[in-house]
Amino acid sequence: MHLFYTPDISSHIYTLDEQESKHCIKVLRLSKDDVIHLTDGKGNLFESRIIQDNPKKCIVEVTDVKKEVGKRNFVLHLAVAPTKNIARFEWFLEKATEIGIDEITPVICDHSERKIVKPERLNKVITAAVKQSLKAYHPKLNETVRFKDFVGSDFKGQKFIAYISEEFNKSLKDLYIPGSDVVIMIGPEGDFSDKEVKSAMKNGFKPISLGKSRLRTETAALVACHSVELLNR
């Protein structure tokens, strides 16, 4: 199955943009009457037939629509401090999208070494992963925010903060209720500061452990993502 991300689709006749048209006709070598699939990233999957195989302006006709494809009964939101090496953060975004995630917020913390990210580039990574893993939902990438602003926001569901400490040894398995919406905070390379952990707890976040090993930021985030996925099976 060949999947294309078309967030602006609104009718049964659709024209792929130039980049996607070239990929469809030149790279994949598809032609008139071949079947492809489109998604708007909102759960809709459009089965379509190529009616004009122009590599600069490929036009398709939607022949069938499936709604809420892959819809889950919970929402997973990860708030992750961007890594100093942005490639590691991009790796996390790619793999989390493949596994299943709904929302990502880059969070700037006391110990953050990277404080600026380029959302355009990060969204391209997410979109590529959506198409590769045949997802009908496109994860939402929020604007970068500071820690204090994030923990003070209103969230629906359970709230956790991953923290390395002998004092806090409860795991996601111990505290997470399957089927519940959840937001999990993952700190930077230097972890959260004690002040940040106390602030999070005051705002209703529960500290959790992701295991006995010291994990990189992107590894910890992926462990949290995969753990929630497994606990909901």
C-alpha positions in Angstrom: 0.0 0.0 0.0 1.3 3.5 -0.9 0.2 6.2 1.5 0.3 9.9 0.9 -0.3 12.7 3.5 -2.9 15.1 2.2 -4.1 17.3 5.1 -6.1 19.6 2.8 -8.1 17.0 1.0 -11.8 18.1 0.8 -13.3 16.5 -2.4 -13.3 13.3 -4.4 -10.9 14.7 -6.9 -7.5 15.7 -5.5 -4.2 16.9 -6.9 -1.0 15.8 -5.2 1.5 18.6 -4.8 4.6 18.6 -7.0 6.9 16.8 -4.6 4.3 14.0 -3.9 3.4 13.8 -7.6 7.1 13.2 -8.5 7.4 10.6 -5.8 4.3 8.9 -6.9 5.0 8.8 -10.7 8.8 9.0 -11.0 10.0 7.2 -7.9 7.3 4.6 -7.3 6.6 4.4 -11.1 2.9 4.3 -10.6 0.6 5.2 -13.5 -3.0 5.8 -14.6 -5.5 3.5 -12.9 -3.1 2.4 -10.2 -4.5 2.5 -6.6 -3.0 4.7 -3.9 -4.2 5.7 -0.5 -4.4 9.2 1.1 -4.8 10.3 4.7 -5.7 13.7 6.1 -4.0 12.8 9.4 -7.3 12.9 11.2 -8.2 9.2 11.0 -9.6 9.2 7.5 -8.1 6.8 4.9 -9.0 7.5 1.2 -8.6 4.8 -1.4 -7.9 6.5 -4.6 -7.3 5.8 -8.3 -4.8 7.8 -10.4 -6.6 9.5 -13.3 -3.8 11.7 -14.5 -0.2 10.4 -14.1 1.6 13.8 -14.5 4.8 13.8 -12.4 4.3 17.5 -11.6 0.5 17.3 -11.1 -0.8 13.9 -10.3 -4.6 13.8 -10.1 -6.5 11.1 -8.3 -10.1 10.2 -7.7 -11.3 9.0 -4.3 -13.2 5.7 -4.6 -13.6 4.8 -1.0 -13.3 6.3 2.5 -12.6 4.6 5.8 -13.0 6.7 9.0 -11.2 6.5 12.3 -8.7 4.0 11.0 -6.5 2.9 13.9 -8.4 5.0 16.5 -7.4 4.3 20.1 -9.4 4.6 23.3 -6.7 6.8 24.9 -4.5 9.8 24.2 -0.8 9.7 24.7 1.0 13.1 25.1 4.7 13.2 25.7 6.5 16.4 26.8 10.1 15.9 26.1 13.2 18.1 26.5 14.9 18.5 23.1 18.3 16.7 23.0 21.5 18.6 22.4 22.0 16.4 19.3 18.8 17.2 17.4 19.1 14.0 15.4 18.4 12.0 18.5 15.2 13.9 19.1 14.2 13.3 15.4 14.9 9.6 15.9 12.5 9.6 18.9 9.8 11.4 16.9 10.1 8.9 14.0 10.0 5.8 16.3 7.2 7.1 18.5 5.1 7.9 15.5 5.6 4.3 14.2 4.6 2.9 17.6 1.7 5.3 18.3 1.6 8.7 19.9 -0.9 11.5 19.7 0.8 14.7 20.9 4.4 15.9 21.5 5.5 19.0 23.3 9.2 20.1 23.3 9.8 21.4 26.8 12.7 23.6 27.9 14.0 22.8 31.4 16.6 24.1 33.9 19.2 21.7 32.6 18.3 21.9 28.9 21.3 22.3 26.6 19.1 22.9 23.5 16.5 25.6 23.7 15.5 26.0 20.1 14.0 23.5 17.6 12.8 23.9 14.0 9.2 22.7 14.0 9.1 22.5 10.2 11.9 20.0 10.1 10.4 18.0 13.0 7.0 17.9 11.3 8.6 16.5 8.2 10.1 13.7 10.2 6.7 12.9 11.7 5.0 13.0 8.4 7.5 10.7 6.8 7.0 8.2 9.7 3.2 8.5 9.3 3.4 7.4 5.7 6.0 4.7 6.3 4.0 3.1 9.1 0.7 3.6 7.3 -1.0 5.6 10.0 -4.2 7.5 9.4 -3.6 9.9 12.4 -0.8 12.5 12.3 0.7 13.2 15.8 0.4 16.9 16.8 3.6 18.7 17.4 3.1 21.6 19.8 5.1 24.8 20.1 8.1 24.7 22.4 7.3 25.8 26.0 9.1 26.4 29.2 8.8 23.8 32.0 6.9 26.1 34.4 4.3 27.0 31.7 3.8 23.4 30.8 3.2 22.0 34.3 0.8 24.7 35.0 -1.4 23.9 32.0 -4.7 22.0 32.3 -4.5 18.4 31.1 -7.2 15.7 30.9 -6.2 12.3 32.3 -3.2 11.0 34.3 0.0 13.0 34.6 3.5 11.6 35.2 7.1 12.9 35.4 9.9 10.4 34.8 12.7 11.1 37.3 15.9 9.2 38.4 15.7 8.9 42.1 15.9 6.1 44.7 13.0 7.8 46.5 10.6 7.3 43.6 10.5 3.7 42.4 6.9 3.3 41.1 6.7 2.4 37.4 4.1 3.2 34.7 2.8 -0.4 35.2 2.2 0.4 38.8 0.3 3.6 38.3 -1.1 3.9 34.8 -4.7 2.9 34.3 -5.2 1.4 30.8 -7.6 3.3 28.6 -6.8 6.6 30.3 -5.5 9.7 28.6 -2.0 10.3 29.8 0.8 13.0 29.7 4.4 12.0 30.6 7.3 14.4 31.0 10.8 13.3 30.0 13.7 15.5 31.1 17.0 16.6 29.4 20.4 14.9 29.5 21.0 16.4 33.0 17.5 15.3 34.2 14.9 17.5 35.8 16.1 19.7 38.7 14.7 19.0 42.2 12.8 22.3 42.0 11.1 21.2 38.8 10.1 17.8 40.2 8.6 19.5 43.3 6.8 22.0 41.0 5.4 19.1 38.9 4.2 17.2 42.0 2.4 20.4 43.3 0.6 20.5 39.9 -0.6 16.9 40.1 2.2 15.0 38.3 3.3 11.7 39.8 7.0 10.7 39.7 7.7 7.5 38.0 10.7 5.3 37.2 11.4 3.9 33.7 13.8 1.2 35.1 17.1 0.8 36.9 19.3 1.8 33.9 20.2 5.5 33.2 18.6 6.1 29.8 19.2 8.8 27.2 16.4 11.3 26.9 15.2 9.9 23.5 15.4 6.3 24.9 13.4 7.2 28.0 10.8 8.9 25.9 10.5 5.9 23.6 10.3 3.5 26.6 7.4 5.5 28.0 5.7 5.5 24.6 6.0 1.8 24.1 5.1 1.0 27.7 1.8 2.8 27.4 1.1 1.1 24.1 1.8 -2.4 25.7 -0.3 -1.6 28.7 -3.3 -0.8 26.5 -3.2 -4.1 24.6 
